[in-house]
């Protein structure tokens, strides 16, 4: 898990640097031109950077080894970081939507500048590459925080596309599109926050990451296992904990039963790499009348 945390941290540092540069470029152009949609997009990118910092803090805490007070480890602190990202998204959405509604009643017209196309075009390409890389790393490292951050970056990608569309619309004389795009960006940010919050809440509530059938079928691959029941799983990513009860022939010796339980554990961990620990309860098989 230590190597996994270091890899996630490296991705977050690269992403943080990229987001800071992207947000500076967008905000500089947005403030200079008066495009509220570009300013909203810039703040969204800055929020991405803030979520990277939250993620880095969460990873630092969650990577600590198990101790007496936390025998299952500190991995769930990563979920609190994801919830922090969701909260930041909600705050950004609220502020952007408020600013867009104020602009709706304003007669102010943004000033179109040719450099805007260059700024948004370059940041769009960089954001696309960054989001794809984050998503691949999230799957490779089974990281909830990277998945949450990639969703955040994806919403930033959509926001930049919208800001670029607003630029074109204003040049064509449709000035109100700047406000409309800002509203859409705000709603997209809120949607991303809701998705992350729901996923994180499910993990905190110990929603089963694996189906009982997926675990049972591994145990039943051994002919000595007559029945499997009370299958449970909790956790996420590469830190899933599983416990189950298996019923064996009551005539088996204790050593034989112990060996079968070990084989079942090894099979589950081999075929489901995300499983970190397996607890198996061995019981005598009783034919139900």
KEMITOR-946042 format. One record per residue (C-alpha): residue in one letter; x, y, z. Coordinates in Angstrom, 3 decimals. Layout:
BEGIN
<r><r>a</r><u>X</u><v>Y</v><w>Z</w></r>
...
//
This chain:
BEGIN
<r><r>x</r><u>0.000</u><v>0.000</v><w>0.000</w></r>
<r><r>x</r><u>2.950</u><v>2.309</v><w>0.664</w></r>
<r><r>x</r><u>4.094</u><v>2.105</v><w>-2.980</w></r>
<r><r>x</r><u>0.491</u><v>2.689</v><w>-4.097</w></r>
<r><r>x</r><u>0.257</u><v>5.847</v><w>-1.956</w></r>
<r><r>x</r><u>3.529</u><v>7.190</v><w>-3.332</w></r>
<r><r>x</r><u>2.313</u><v>6.658</v><w>-6.893</w></r>
<r><r>x</r><u>-0.995</u><v>8.439</v><w>-6.153</w></r>
<r><r>x</r><u>0.896</u><v>11.303</v><w>-4.513</w></r>
<r><r>x</r><u>3.112</u><v>11.722</v><w>-7.578</w></r>
<r><r>x</r><u>0.050</u><v>11.976</v><w>-9.839</w></r>
<r><r>x</r><u>-1.529</u><v>14.578</v><w>-7.548</w></r>
<r><r>x</r><u>1.623</u><v>16.750</v><w>-7.493</w></r>
<r><r>x</r><u>1.853</u><v>16.770</v><w>-11.304</w></r>
<r><r>x</r><u>-1.859</u><v>17.555</v><w>-11.535</w></r>
<r><r>x</r><u>-1.548</u><v>20.356</v><w>-8.964</w></r>
<r><r>x</r><u>1.194</u><v>22.096</v><w>-10.922</w></r>
<r><r>x</r><u>-0.733</u><v>21.788</v><w>-14.193</w></r>
<r><r>x</r><u>-3.951</u><v>23.112</v><w>-12.624</w></r>
<r><r>x</r><u>-2.214</u><v>26.152</v><w>-11.141</w></r>
<r><r>x</r><u>-0.774</u><v>27.119</v><w>-14.526</w></r>
<r><r>x</r><u>-4.090</u><v>26.495</v><w>-16.315</w></r>
<r><r>x</r><u>-6.130</u><v>28.496</v><w>-13.786</w></r>
<r><r>x</r><u>-3.715</u><v>31.453</v><w>-13.923</w></r>
<r><r>x</r><u>-3.981</u><v>31.625</v><w>-17.718</w></r>
<r><r>x</r><u>-7.789</u><v>31.446</v><w>-17.714</w></r>
<r><r>x</r><u>-8.277</u><v>33.969</v><w>-14.899</w></r>
<r><r>x</r><u>-5.830</u><v>36.428</v><w>-16.460</w></r>
<r><r>x</r><u>-7.705</u><v>36.379</v><w>-19.763</w></r>
<r><r>x</r><u>-11.153</u><v>36.299</v><w>-18.136</w></r>
<r><r>x</r><u>-10.496</u><v>39.348</v><w>-15.956</w></r>
<r><r>x</r><u>-8.829</u><v>41.210</v><w>-18.834</w></r>
<r><r>x</r><u>-11.726</u><v>40.570</v><w>-21.243</w></r>
<r><r>x</r><u>-14.667</u><v>40.516</v><w>-18.833</w></r>
<r><r>x</r><u>-15.861</u><v>37.051</v><w>-19.894</w></r>
<r><r>x</r><u>-17.697</u><v>35.665</v><w>-16.849</w></r>
<r><r>x</r><u>-17.722</u><v>32.188</v><w>-18.378</w></r>
<r><r>x</r><u>-13.918</u><v>32.199</v><w>-18.660</w></r>
<r><r>x</r><u>-13.573</u><v>33.554</v><w>-15.120</w></r>
<r><r>x</r><u>-15.871</u><v>30.742</v><w>-13.916</w></r>
<r><r>x</r><u>-13.754</u><v>28.251</v><w>-15.839</w></r>
<r><r>x</r><u>-10.595</u><v>29.715</v><w>-14.280</w></r>
<r><r>x</r><u>-11.981</u><v>29.419</v><w>-10.765</w></r>
<r><r>x</r><u>-12.992</u><v>25.873</v><w>-11.555</w></r>
<r><r>x</r><u>-9.389</u><v>25.073</v><w>-12.506</w></r>
<r><r>x</r><u>-8.179</u><v>26.809</v><w>-9.333</w></r>
<r><r>x</r><u>-10.622</u><v>24.645</v><w>-7.418</w></r>
<r><r>x</r><u>-9.049</u><v>21.625</v><w>-9.094</w></r>
<r><r>x</r><u>-5.729</u><v>22.735</v><w>-7.611</w></r>
<r><r>x</r><u>-7.346</u><v>23.131</v><w>-4.183</w></r>
<r><r>x</r><u>-8.760</u><v>19.616</v><w>-4.406</w></r>
<r><r>x</r><u>-5.272</u><v>18.346</v><w>-5.273</w></r>
<r><r>x</r><u>-3.984</u><v>19.842</v><w>-2.020</w></r>
<r><r>x</r><u>-6.865</u><v>18.246</v><w>-0.100</w></r>
<r><r>x</r><u>-6.054</u><v>14.937</v><w>-1.788</w></r>
<r><r>x</r><u>-2.357</u><v>15.155</v><w>-0.920</w></r>
<r><r>x</r><u>-3.189</u><v>15.727</v><w>2.743</w></r>
<r><r>x</r><u>-5.670</u><v>12.848</v><w>2.704</w></r>
<r><r>x</r><u>-3.176</u><v>10.464</v><w>1.076</w></r>
<r><r>x</r><u>-0.525</u><v>11.385</v><w>3.655</w></r>
<r><r>x</r><u>-2.861</u><v>10.468</v><w>6.494</w></r>
<r><r>x</r><u>-4.484</u><v>7.422</v><w>4.871</w></r>
<r><r>x</r><u>-1.138</u><v>5.803</v><w>4.010</w></r>
<r><r>x</r><u>-0.193</u><v>5.467</v><w>7.682</w></r>
<r><r>x</r><u>0.116</u><v>1.788</v><w>8.715</w></r>
<r><r>x</r><u>-2.471</u><v>0.091</v><w>10.989</w></r>
<r><r>x</r><u>-2.090</u><v>0.802</v><w>14.696</w></r>
<r><r>x</r><u>-3.812</u><v>-0.133</v><w>17.951</w></r>
<r><r>x</r><u>-6.594</u><v>2.409</v><w>17.475</w></r>
<r><r>x</r><u>-6.978</u><v>1.758</v><w>13.724</w></r>
<r><r>x</r><u>-6.405</u><v>-1.997</v><w>13.183</w></r>
<r><r>x</r><u>-7.910</u><v>-1.809</v><w>9.688</w></r>
<r><r>x</r><u>-5.541</u><v>0.993</v><w>8.704</w></r>
<r><r>x</r><u>-6.225</u><v>4.639</v><w>7.887</w></r>
<r><r>x</r><u>-7.379</u><v>4.212</v><w>4.285</w></r>
<r><r>x</r><u>-10.813</u><v>5.712</v><w>4.878</w></r>
<r><r>x</r><u>-9.203</u><v>9.088</v><w>5.478</w></r>
<r><r>x</r><u>-8.875</u><v>9.140</v><w>1.677</w></r>
<r><r>x</r><u>-12.683</u><v>9.189</v><w>1.546</w></r>
<r><r>x</r><u>-12.802</u><v>12.248</v><w>3.781</w></r>
<r><r>x</r><u>-10.526</u><v>13.926</v><w>1.228</w></r>
<r><r>x</r><u>-12.942</u><v>12.982</v><w>-1.558</w></r>
<r><r>x</r><u>-15.794</u><v>14.439</v><w>0.511</w></r>
<r><r>x</r><u>-13.703</u><v>17.601</v><w>0.899</w></r>
<r><r>x</r><u>-13.402</u><v>17.810</v><w>-2.876</w></r>
<r><r>x</r><u>-17.198</u><v>17.462</v><w>-3.160</w></r>
<r><r>x</r><u>-17.667</u><v>20.323</v><w>-0.679</w></r>
<r><r>x</r><u>-15.304</u><v>22.546</v><w>-2.666</w></r>
<r><r>x</r><u>-17.280</u><v>21.735</v><w>-5.814</w></r>
<r><r>x</r><u>-20.541</u><v>22.745</v><w>-4.147</w></r>
<r><r>x</r><u>-19.055</u><v>26.052</v><w>-2.957</w></r>
<r><r>x</r><u>-17.689</u><v>26.810</v><w>-6.423</w></r>
<r><r>x</r><u>-21.017</u><v>25.977</v><w>-8.063</w></r>
<r><r>x</r><u>-22.856</u><v>28.269</v><w>-5.665</w></r>
<r><r>x</r><u>-20.514</u><v>31.207</v><w>-6.327</w></r>
<r><r>x</r><u>-20.464</u><v>30.734</v><w>-10.098</w></r>
<r><r>x</r><u>-24.253</u><v>30.428</v><w>-10.351</w></r>
<r><r>x</r><u>-24.647</u><v>33.558</v><w>-8.199</w></r>
<r><r>x</r><u>-22.262</u><v>35.560</v><w>-10.384</w></r>
<r><r>x</r><u>-23.990</u><v>34.360</v><w>-13.554</w></r>
<r><r>x</r><u>-27.411</u><v>35.437</v><w>-12.261</w></r>
<r><r>x</r><u>-26.022</u><v>38.885</v><w>-11.440</w></r>
<r><r>x</r><u>-24.602</u><v>39.203</v><w>-14.959</w></r>
<r><r>x</r><u>-27.990</u><v>38.171</v><w>-16.398</w></r>
<r><r>x</r><u>-29.473</u><v>41.505</v><w>-15.280</w></r>
<r><r>x</r><u>-26.390</u><v>43.489</v><w>-16.312</w></r>
<r><r>x</r><u>-25.833</u><v>45.360</v><w>-19.574</w></r>
<r><r>x</r><u>-22.077</u><v>44.740</v><w>-19.479</w></r>
<r><r>x</r><u>-20.691</u><v>43.176</v><w>-22.664</w></r>
<r><r>x</r><u>-17.435</u><v>41.191</v><w>-22.571</w></r>
<r><r>x</r><u>-14.605</u><v>42.205</v><w>-24.877</w></r>
<r><r>x</r><u>-13.540</u><v>39.567</v><w>-27.377</w></r>
<r><r>x</r><u>-9.763</u><v>39.227</v><w>-27.749</w></r>
<r><r>x</r><u>-7.994</u><v>36.940</v><w>-30.281</w></r>
<r><r>x</r><u>-5.584</u><v>35.657</v><w>-27.634</w></r>
<r><r>x</r><u>-8.562</u><v>34.068</v><w>-25.878</w></r>
<r><r>x</r><u>-8.781</u><v>31.351</v><w>-28.506</w></r>
<r><r>x</r><u>-5.117</u><v>30.491</v><w>-27.994</w></r>
<r><r>x</r><u>-5.401</u><v>30.447</v><w>-24.196</w></r>
<r><r>x</r><u>-8.513</u><v>28.274</v><w>-24.107</w></r>
<r><r>x</r><u>-7.336</u><v>26.031</v><w>-26.966</w></r>
<r><r>x</r><u>-4.022</u><v>25.197</v><w>-25.292</w></r>
<r><r>x</r><u>-5.585</u><v>24.695</v><w>-21.838</w></r>
<r><r>x</r><u>-8.259</u><v>22.485</v><w>-23.391</w></r>
<r><r>x</r><u>-5.648</u><v>20.126</v><w>-24.862</w></r>
<r><r>x</r><u>-3.616</u><v>20.052</v><w>-21.629</w></r>
<r><r>x</r><u>-6.738</u><v>19.381</v><w>-19.546</w></r>
<r><r>x</r><u>-7.834</u><v>16.551</v><w>-21.860</w></r>
<r><r>x</r><u>-4.441</u><v>14.817</v><w>-21.621</w></r>
<r><r>x</r><u>-4.377</u><v>15.358</v><w>-17.849</w></r>
<r><r>x</r><u>-7.864</u><v>13.906</v><w>-17.342</w></r>
<r><r>x</r><u>-7.142</u><v>10.789</v><w>-19.413</w></r>
<r><r>x</r><u>-3.902</u><v>10.203</v><w>-17.516</w></r>
<r><r>x</r><u>-5.639</u><v>10.624</v><w>-14.144</w></r>
<r><r>x</r><u>-8.393</u><v>8.208</v><w>-15.115</w></r>
<r><r>x</r><u>-5.902</u><v>5.555</v><w>-16.228</w></r>
<r><r>x</r><u>-3.893</u><v>5.971</v><w>-13.027</w></r>
<r><r>x</r><u>-7.062</u><v>5.836</v><w>-10.898</w></r>
<r><r>x</r><u>-7.934</u><v>2.439</v><w>-12.418</w></r>
<r><r>x</r><u>-4.347</u><v>1.182</v><w>-12.251</w></r>
<r><r>x</r><u>-3.877</u><v>2.191</v><w>-8.594</w></r>
<r><r>x</r><u>-7.507</u><v>1.555</v><w>-7.479</w></r>
<r><r>x</r><u>-7.563</u><v>5.059</v><w>-5.985</w></r>
<r><r>x</r><u>-10.859</u><v>6.709</v><w>-5.002</w></r>
<r><r>x</r><u>-9.175</u><v>10.096</v><w>-4.611</w></r>
<r><r>x</r><u>-7.726</u><v>9.954</v><w>-8.142</w></r>
<r><r>x</r><u>-11.094</u><v>8.881</v><w>-9.528</w></r>
<r><r>x</r><u>-12.769</u><v>11.816</v><w>-7.773</w></r>
<r><r>x</r><u>-10.085</u><v>14.164</v><w>-9.035</w></r>
<r><r>x</r><u>-10.367</u><v>12.848</v><w>-12.603</w></r>
<r><r>x</r><u>-14.124</u><v>13.530</v><w>-12.496</w></r>
<r><r>x</r><u>-13.327</u><v>17.034</v><w>-11.296</w></r>
<r><r>x</r><u>-10.864</u><v>17.486</v><w>-14.159</w></r>
<r><r>x</r><u>-13.433</u><v>16.108</v><w>-16.630</w></r>
<r><r>x</r><u>-15.937</u><v>18.741</v><w>-15.536</w></r>
<r><r>x</r><u>-13.171</u><v>21.329</v><w>-16.053</w></r>
<r><r>x</r><u>-12.733</u><v>19.994</v><w>-19.581</w></r>
<r><r>x</r><u>-16.433</u><v>20.508</v><w>-20.294</w></r>
<r><r>x</r><u>-16.273</u><v>23.957</v><w>-18.729</w></r>
<r><r>x</r><u>-13.415</u><v>24.984</v><w>-21.031</w></r>
<r><r>x</r><u>-15.329</u><v>23.746</v><w>-24.082</w></r>
<r><r>x</r><u>-18.266</u><v>25.850</v><w>-22.920</w></r>
<r><r>x</r><u>-16.089</u><v>28.923</v><w>-22.406</w></r>
<r><r>x</r><u>-14.653</u><v>28.482</v><w>-25.909</w></r>
<r><r>x</r><u>-18.197</u><v>28.269</v><w>-27.289</w></r>
<r><r>x</r><u>-19.079</u><v>31.475</v><w>-25.422</w></r>
<r><r>x</r><u>-16.127</u><v>33.229</v><w>-27.053</w></r>
<r><r>x</r><u>-17.362</u><v>32.242</v><w>-30.514</w></r>
<r><r>x</r><u>-20.957</u><v>33.233</v><w>-29.680</w></r>
<r><r>x</r><u>-19.960</u><v>36.699</v><w>-28.447</w></r>
<r><r>x</r><u>-17.950</u><v>37.272</v><w>-31.633</w></r>
<r><r>x</r><u>-21.098</u><v>36.381</v><w>-33.579</w></r>
<r><r>x</r><u>-23.135</u><v>38.889</v><w>-31.569</w></r>
<r><r>x</r><u>-24.818</u><v>36.552</v><w>-29.066</w></r>
<r><r>x</r><u>-23.551</u><v>38.241</v><w>-25.895</w></r>
<r><r>x</r><u>-25.996</u><v>36.464</v><w>-23.578</w></r>
<r><r>x</r><u>-24.253</u><v>33.158</v><w>-24.289</w></r>
<r><r>x</r><u>-21.460</u><v>34.178</v><w>-21.906</w></r>
<r><r>x</r><u>-23.953</u><v>34.131</v><w>-19.019</w></r>
<r><r>x</r><u>-25.666</u><v>30.950</v><w>-20.223</w></r>
<r><r>x</r><u>-22.351</u><v>29.090</v><w>-20.396</w></r>
<r><r>x</r><u>-21.407</u><v>30.309</v><w>-16.908</w></r>
<r><r>x</r><u>-24.711</u><v>28.909</v><w>-15.599</w></r>
<r><r>x</r><u>-24.071</u><v>25.567</v><w>-17.330</w></r>
<r><r>x</r><u>-20.552</u><v>25.407</v><w>-15.873</w></r>
<r><r>x</r><u>-21.968</u><v>25.996</v><w>-12.402</w></r>
<r><r>x</r><u>-24.521</u><v>23.205</v><w>-12.838</w></r>
<r><r>x</r><u>-21.870</u><v>20.817</v><w>-14.209</w></r>
<r><r>x</r><u>-19.678</u><v>21.481</v><w>-11.172</w></r>
<r><r>x</r><u>-22.608</u><v>20.825</v><w>-8.830</w></r>
<r><r>x</r><u>-23.371</u><v>17.536</v><w>-10.619</w></r>
<r><r>x</r><u>-19.763</u><v>16.363</v><w>-10.241</w></r>
<r><r>x</r><u>-19.918</u><v>17.202</v><w>-6.535</w></r>
<r><r>x</r><u>-23.095</u><v>15.171</v><w>-6.067</w></r>
<r><r>x</r><u>-21.591</u><v>12.126</v><w>-7.813</w></r>
<r><r>x</r><u>-18.435</u><v>12.208</v><w>-5.682</w></r>
<r><r>x</r><u>-20.434</u><v>12.729</v><w>-2.473</w></r>
<r><r>x</r><u>-22.722</u><v>9.771</v><w>-3.216</w></r>
<r><r>x</r><u>-19.811</u><v>7.449</v><w>-4.019</w></r>
<r><r>x</r><u>-17.926</u><v>8.499</v><w>-0.887</w></r>
<r><r>x</r><u>-21.022</u><v>8.146</v><w>1.309</w></r>
<r><r>x</r><u>-21.520</u><v>4.588</v><w>0.053</w></r>
<r><r>x</r><u>-17.971</u><v>3.639</v><w>1.057</w></r>
<r><r>x</r><u>-18.267</u><v>5.300</v><w>4.488</w></r>
<r><r>x</r><u>-21.515</u><v>3.372</v><w>5.029</w></r>
<r><r>x</r><u>-19.623</u><v>0.127</v><w>4.232</w></r>
<r><r>x</r><u>-21.465</u><v>-0.574</v><w>1.006</w></r>
<r><r>x</r><u>-20.302</u><v>-3.998</v><w>-0.200</w></r>
<r><r>x</r><u>-17.655</u><v>-3.514</v><w>-2.936</w></r>
<r><r>x</r><u>-17.960</u><v>-7.165</v><w>-4.015</w></r>
<r><r>x</r><u>-21.033</u><v>-9.315</v><w>-4.541</w></r>
<r><r>x</r><u>-21.517</u><v>-12.356</v><w>-2.282</w></r>
<r><r>x</r><u>-21.725</u><v>-14.554</v><w>-5.391</w></r>
<r><r>x</r><u>-18.362</u><v>-13.305</v><w>-6.648</w></r>
<r><r>x</r><u>-16.728</u><v>-14.445</v><w>-3.404</w></r>
<r><r>x</r><u>-18.739</u><v>-17.646</v><w>-2.901</w></r>
<r><r>x</r><u>-17.947</u><v>-19.047</v><w>-6.333</w></r>
<r><r>x</r><u>-14.215</u><v>-18.902</v><w>-5.525</w></r>
<r><r>x</r><u>-14.721</u><v>-20.940</v><w>-2.345</w></r>
<r><r>x</r><u>-17.006</u><v>-23.457</v><w>-4.032</w></r>
<r><r>x</r><u>-14.298</u><v>-24.240</v><w>-6.576</w></r>
<r><r>x</r><u>-12.946</u><v>-26.625</v><w>-3.918</w></r>
<r><r>x</r><u>-14.890</u><v>-29.888</v><w>-3.698</w></r>
<r><r>x</r><u>-14.310</u><v>-30.074</v><w>0.056</w></r>
<r><r>x</r><u>-16.390</u><v>-26.916</v><w>0.581</w></r>
<r><r>x</r><u>-20.004</u><v>-28.041</v><w>0.916</w></r>
<r><r>x</r><u>-21.634</u><v>-24.687</v><w>1.590</w></r>
<r><r>x</r><u>-20.757</u><v>-20.990</v><w>1.835</w></r>
<r><r>x</r><u>-22.769</u><v>-18.432</v><w>3.796</w></r>
<r><r>x</r><u>-22.556</u><v>-15.129</v><w>5.704</w></r>
<r><r>x</r><u>-20.378</u><v>-13.587</v><w>2.988</w></r>
<r><r>x</r><u>-19.490</u><v>-9.958</v><w>3.633</w></r>
<r><r>x</r><u>-17.090</u><v>-7.405</v><w>2.212</w></r>
<r><r>x</r><u>-16.155</u><v>-3.843</v><w>3.057</w></r>
<r><r>x</r><u>-13.565</u><v>-1.268</v><w>2.007</w></r>
<r><r>x</r><u>-12.549</u><v>0.053</v><w>-1.416</w></r>
<r><r>x</r><u>-9.722</u><v>0.166</v><w>-3.920</w></r>
<r><r>x</r><u>-6.874</u><v>-2.136</v><w>-2.945</w></r>
<r><r>x</r><u>-8.020</u><v>-2.322</v><w>0.689</w></r>
<r><r>x</r><u>-11.062</u><v>-4.622</v><w>0.575</w></r>
<r><r>x</r><u>-11.735</u><v>-6.844</v><w>3.605</w></r>
<r><r>x</r><u>-13.728</u><v>-10.067</v><w>3.221</w></r>
<r><r>x</r><u>-15.155</u><v>-12.514</v><w>5.709</w></r>
<r><r>x</r><u>-17.228</u><v>-15.642</v><w>5.107</w></r>
<r><r>x</r><u>-18.206</u><v>-18.973</v><w>6.618</w></r>
<r><r>x</r><u>-17.561</u><v>-22.290</v><w>4.890</w></r>
<r><r>x</r><u>-18.962</u><v>-25.674</v><w>5.834</w></r>
<r><r>x</r><u>-16.768</u><v>-28.765</v><w>5.531</w></r>
<r><r>x</r><u>-17.139</u><v>-32.478</v><w>6.160</w></r>
<r><r>x</r><u>-17.306</u><v>-32.865</v><w>9.979</w></r>
<r><r>x</r><u>-15.013</u><v>-35.927</v><w>9.763</w></r>
<r><r>x</r><u>-12.083</u><v>-33.832</v><w>8.529</w></r>
<r><r>x</r><u>-9.215</u><v>-33.275</v><w>10.948</w></r>
<r><r>x</r><u>-8.520</u><v>-29.792</v><w>12.287</w></r>
<r><r>x</r><u>-5.304</u><v>-29.621</v><w>10.255</w></r>
<r><r>x</r><u>-7.124</u><v>-30.610</v><w>7.057</w></r>
<r><r>x</r><u>-9.892</u><v>-28.061</v><w>7.630</w></r>
<r><r>x</r><u>-7.294</u><v>-25.375</v><w>8.343</w></r>
<r><r>x</r><u>-5.444</u><v>-26.191</v><w>5.125</w></r>
<r><r>x</r><u>-8.637</u><v>-25.963</v><w>3.033</w></r>
<r><r>x</r><u>-9.474</u><v>-22.580</v><w>4.574</w></r>
<r><r>x</r><u>-6.010</u><v>-21.344</v><w>3.602</w></r>
<r><r>x</r><u>-6.495</u><v>-22.576</v><w>0.041</w></r>
<r><r>x</r><u>-9.822</u><v>-20.744</v><w>-0.201</w></r>
<r><r>x</r><u>-8.215</u><v>-17.566</v><w>1.136</w></r>
<r><r>x</r><u>-5.339</u><v>-17.802</v><w>-1.344</w></r>
<r><r>x</r><u>-7.743</u><v>-18.378</v><w>-4.242</w></r>
<r><r>x</r><u>-9.870</u><v>-15.344</v><w>-3.350</w></r>
<r><r>x</r><u>-6.844</u><v>-13.074</v><w>-2.962</w></r>
<r><r>x</r><u>-5.269</u><v>-14.410</v><w>-6.152</w></r>
<r><r>x</r><u>-8.348</u><v>-13.940</v><w>-8.348</w></r>
<r><r>x</r><u>-9.507</u><v>-10.676</v><w>-6.741</w></r>
<r><r>x</r><u>-6.282</u><v>-8.647</v><w>-6.254</w></r>
<r><r>x</r><u>-8.147</u><v>-5.783</v><w>-4.571</w></r>
<r><r>x</r><u>-8.807</u><v>-8.002</v><w>-1.533</w></r>
<r><r>x</r><u>-6.401</u><v>-7.063</v><w>1.275</w></r>
<r><r>x</r><u>-7.511</u><v>-9.526</v><w>3.958</w></r>
<r><r>x</r><u>-9.812</u><v>-12.564</v><w>4.236</w></r>
<r><r>x</r><u>-11.286</u><v>-14.040</v><w>7.420</w></r>
<r><r>x</r><u>-12.801</u><v>-17.509</v><w>7.041</w></r>
<r><r>x</r><u>-14.941</u><v>-19.245</v><w>9.669</w></r>
<r><r>x</r><u>-14.927</u><v>-23.035</v><w>9.367</w></r>
<r><r>x</r><u>-18.052</u><v>-24.966</v><w>10.398</w></r>
<r><r>x</r><u>-19.144</u><v>-28.634</v><w>10.156</w></r>
<r><r>x</r><u>-21.485</u><v>-29.344</v><w>7.278</w></r>
<r><r>x</r><u>-24.981</u><v>-30.300</v><w>8.427</w></r>
<r><r>x</r><u>-27.562</u><v>-31.694</v><w>6.023</w></r>
<r><r>x</r><u>-30.764</u><v>-29.740</v><w>6.496</w></r>
<r><r>x</r><u>-33.821</u><v>-31.878</v><w>6.971</w></r>
//
